[in-house]
Amino acid sequence: MSAPTPSTPRPGDVLHDRRTGRTGILMDVIGGRYYLRPLHGGIEWTTRPEYTGPPPSPSSGPPSPYRRAQASPNWPSTPSATTTPARRTSSSS
């Protein structure tokens, strides 16, 4: 078996799957297919080596789906009386 070259990804390397547009961590190589897992955990997916490359730089491409969403100005900061569940009273017979 030959030693991996610097361009050969190894488990733990971050790769970008150009076919799906997703970036993930290389978990394993089985049968010539790469098994990638999302950066923040999740279900693995498989791809072929020719579809992968280095991850895009943070300044290029669409925004990360893991970026925290901004609070909507229309979202109430405190619950209103209409959203508070009614309190049940116990009746003794």
VEXMARLUM-595556 format. One record per residue: x, y, z of N, C-alpha, C in turn; residue number from 1. Coordinates in Angstrom, 3 decimals. Layout:
! VEXMARLUM-595556
> nc1  nc2  nc3  cac1  cac2  cac3  cc1  cc2  cc3  pos
> X  Y  Z  X  Y  Z  X  Y  Z  NUM
...
END
This chain:
! VEXMARLUM-595556
> nc1  nc2  nc3  cac1  cac2  cac3  cc1  cc2  cc3  pos
> 0.852  -1.185  0.000  0.000  0.000  0.000  0.890  1.237  0.000  1
> 0.572  2.218  -0.822  1.396  3.419  -0.912  1.000  4.427  0.159  2
> 1.954  5.250  0.514  1.697  6.292  1.509  0.836  7.372  0.879  3
> -0.075  7.981  1.679  -0.925  9.017  1.101  -0.102  10.228  0.669  4
> -0.459  10.814  -0.445  0.200  12.033  -0.903  -0.453  13.218  -0.195  5
> 0.189  14.377  -0.214  -0.410  15.538  0.460  -1.802  15.885  -0.055  6
> -2.120  15.518  -1.317  -3.430  15.846  -1.863  -4.485  14.784  -1.544  7
> -4.072  13.655  -0.969  -5.023  12.604  -0.625  -5.655  12.915  0.726  8
> -6.965  13.128  0.762  -7.591  13.430  2.052  -7.558  12.214  2.977  9
> -7.504  12.484  4.252  -7.514  11.440  5.276  -8.700  11.666  6.193  10
> -9.165  10.636  6.890  -10.258  10.830  7.851  -9.936  11.973  8.813  11
> -10.920  12.829  8.996  -10.762  14.016  9.838  -10.589  15.285  9.024  12
> -10.244  15.147  7.730  -10.092  16.321  6.877  -11.462  16.882  6.502  13
> -11.529  18.195  6.332  -12.768  18.861  5.924  -12.766  18.965  4.406  14
> -13.848  18.491  3.789  -13.980  18.502  2.333  -15.293  19.152  1.920  15
> -15.293  19.684  0.711  -16.506  20.269  0.141  -17.002  19.350  -0.964  16
> -18.260  18.958  -0.896  -18.889  18.116  -1.918  -19.550  19.047  -2.927  17
> -18.930  19.206  -4.099  -19.456  20.129  -5.115  -20.776  19.642  -5.698  18
> -21.028  18.344  -5.638  -22.283  17.799  -6.185  -23.474  18.267  -5.360  19
> -23.333  18.257  -4.033  -24.448  18.649  -3.161  -24.311  20.065  -2.613  20
> -23.105  20.638  -2.707  -22.884  21.973  -2.150  -22.659  21.966  -0.653  21
> -22.477  20.782  -0.083  -22.294  20.664  1.375  -20.823  20.484  1.724  22
> -20.462  20.898  2.929  -19.116  20.723  3.451  -19.199  19.803  4.640  23
> -18.270  18.855  4.727  -18.308  17.900  5.824  -16.934  17.369  6.171  24
> -16.897  16.557  7.203  -15.675  15.927  7.686  -15.606  14.523  7.103  25
> -14.471  14.190  6.523  -14.275  12.851  5.968  -14.173  11.859  7.121  26
> -15.115  10.920  7.153  -15.138  9.924  8.215  -14.413  8.651  7.807  27
> -14.581  8.232  6.527  -13.981  6.984  6.075  -14.021  6.926  4.549  28
> -13.230  6.037  3.997  -13.247  5.757  2.569  -13.491  4.257  2.434  29
> -14.617  3.892  1.835  -14.977  2.479  1.667  -15.385  2.268  0.218  30
> -14.739  1.315  -0.424  -15.075  1.008  -1.817  -14.883  2.176  -2.757  31
> -13.927  3.033  -2.452  -13.660  4.180  -3.312  -14.618  5.341  -3.131  32
> -15.519  5.249  -2.161  -16.471  6.337  -1.898  -16.118  7.007  -0.579  33
> -16.297  8.318  -0.536  -16.030  9.083  0.682  -17.302  9.160  1.514  34
> -17.147  8.945  2.805  -18.251  9.090  3.757  -18.004  10.369  4.528  35
> -18.873  11.350  4.301  -18.744  12.664  4.935  -19.849  12.861  5.963  36
> -19.527  13.577  7.025  -20.511  13.917  8.055  -20.547  15.442  8.151  37
> -21.736  16.044  8.311  -21.815  17.510  8.436  -20.903  18.030  9.551  38
> -20.423  19.245  9.382  -19.474  19.834  10.332  -19.982  19.848  11.767  39
> -21.262  20.064  11.953  -21.818  20.162  13.306  -22.617  18.924  13.675  40
> -22.270  17.797  13.066  -22.960  16.548  13.380  -24.154  16.327  12.476  41
> -24.569  15.099  12.419  -25.704  14.757  11.579  -25.455  13.448  10.859  42
> -26.271  13.174  9.880  -26.216  11.915  9.158  -25.172  11.989  8.047  43
> -24.352  10.948  7.963  -23.342  10.878  6.912  -23.977  10.771  5.536  44
> -23.228  11.214  4.545  -23.617  10.992  3.158  -22.377  10.521  2.407  45
> -22.590  9.898  1.273  -21.470  9.396  0.485  -21.335  10.216  -0.788  46
> -20.107  10.269  -1.262  -19.821  10.969  -2.500  -18.586  10.345  -3.138  47
> -18.368  10.653  -4.379  -17.181  10.168  -5.068  -16.043  11.176  -4.913  48
> -14.817  10.685  -4.903  -13.672  11.596  -4.722  -13.613  12.723  -5.755  49
> -14.029  12.460  -7.002  -13.938  13.499  -8.029  -14.902  14.663  -7.790  50
> -15.877  14.490  -6.918  -16.815  15.571  -6.593  -16.351  16.419  -5.411  51
> -15.243  16.047  -4.783  -14.815  16.749  -3.576  -13.615  17.642  -3.836  52
> -13.444  18.588  -2.948  -12.318  19.499  -3.011  -12.180  20.187  -1.676  53
> -11.272  21.152  -1.590  -11.109  21.882  -0.332  -12.355  22.710  -0.034  54
> -12.600  22.975  1.227  -13.777  23.773  1.570  -13.633  25.194  1.050  55
> -14.750  25.827  0.694  -14.682  27.215  0.229  -14.282  28.127  1.374  56
> -13.682  29.254  1.035  -13.310  30.205  2.074  -14.583  30.803  2.664  57
> -14.550  31.214  3.933  -15.759  31.750  4.569  -16.330  32.975  3.865  58
> -15.489  33.732  3.159  -15.986  34.946  2.512  -16.647  34.672  1.169  59
> -16.505  33.432  0.641  -17.121  33.145  -0.653  -18.294  32.203  -0.485  60
> -19.171  32.211  -1.443  -20.296  31.290  -1.424  -21.441  31.768  -0.563  61
> -22.483  30.961  -0.489  -23.659  31.349  0.288  -23.347  31.346  1.775  62
> -24.150  32.053  2.576  -23.903  32.082  4.009  -24.075  30.698  4.619  63
> -23.371  30.473  5.697  -23.422  29.181  6.373  -24.805  28.931  6.954  64
> -25.336  27.701  6.803  -26.630  27.406  7.413  -26.531  27.332  8.930  65
> -25.287  27.328  9.452  -25.099  27.213  10.893  -24.996  28.576  11.563  66
> -25.064  29.650  10.776  -25.016  30.982  11.368  -26.281  31.214  12.170  67
> -26.160  31.845  13.310  -27.314  32.093  14.169  -28.269  33.062  13.485  68
> -29.527  32.717  13.499  -30.551  33.560  12.866  -30.734  34.847  13.656  69
> -31.018  35.912  12.952  -31.293  37.193  13.597  -32.717  37.181  14.147  70
> -32.907  37.809  15.283  -34.243  37.889  15.872  -35.120  38.781  15.004  71
> -36.333  38.356  14.797  -37.263  39.130  14.001  -37.802  40.280  14.843  72
> -37.898  41.493  14.275  -38.442  42.608  15.055  -39.913  42.406  15.406  73
> -40.613  41.535  14.690  -42.025  41.291  14.963  -42.248  40.203  16.008  74
> -41.182  39.529  16.399  -41.308  38.448  17.372  -41.357  39.049  18.767  75
> -42.362  38.708  19.584  -42.446  39.306  20.921  -41.290  38.838  21.806  76
> -40.766  39.778  22.595  -39.648  39.421  23.467  -40.136  38.733  24.740  77
> -41.367  39.002  25.130  -41.936  38.328  26.296  -43.276  37.738  25.896  78
> -43.669  36.631  26.483  -44.959  36.049  26.120  -46.114  36.957  26.522  79
> -47.118  37.010  25.685  -48.290  37.831  26.004  -49.296  36.992  26.787  80
> -50.291  37.655  27.293  -51.314  36.968  28.083  -52.087  35.966  27.234  81
> -52.185  36.233  25.942  -52.941  35.316  25.082  -52.175  34.028  24.802  82
> -50.864  34.049  24.981  -50.089  32.836  24.717  -49.801  32.043  25.986  83
> -50.141  32.613  27.139  -49.913  31.900  28.390  -51.042  30.908  28.607  84
> -50.727  29.639  28.875  -51.797  28.657  29.085  -52.621  28.978  30.338  85
> -53.877  28.676  30.250  -54.767  28.927  31.381  -54.392  27.991  32.531  86
> -54.521  28.499  33.730  -54.211  27.712  34.914  -55.422  26.892  35.299  87
> -55.216  25.619  35.507  -56.325  24.745  35.916  -56.454  24.779  37.423  88
> -57.674  24.860  37.872  -57.917  24.837  39.309  -58.457  23.460  39.664  89
> -58.062  22.986  40.787  -58.568  21.677  41.197  -59.847  21.883  42.006  90
> -60.809  21.052  41.743  -62.058  21.118  42.509  -62.169  19.856  43.344  91
> -62.502  20.052  44.573  -62.644  18.856  45.445  -64.125  18.580  45.626  92
> -64.495  17.319  45.548  -65.890  16.942  45.667  -66.145  16.327  46.999  93
END
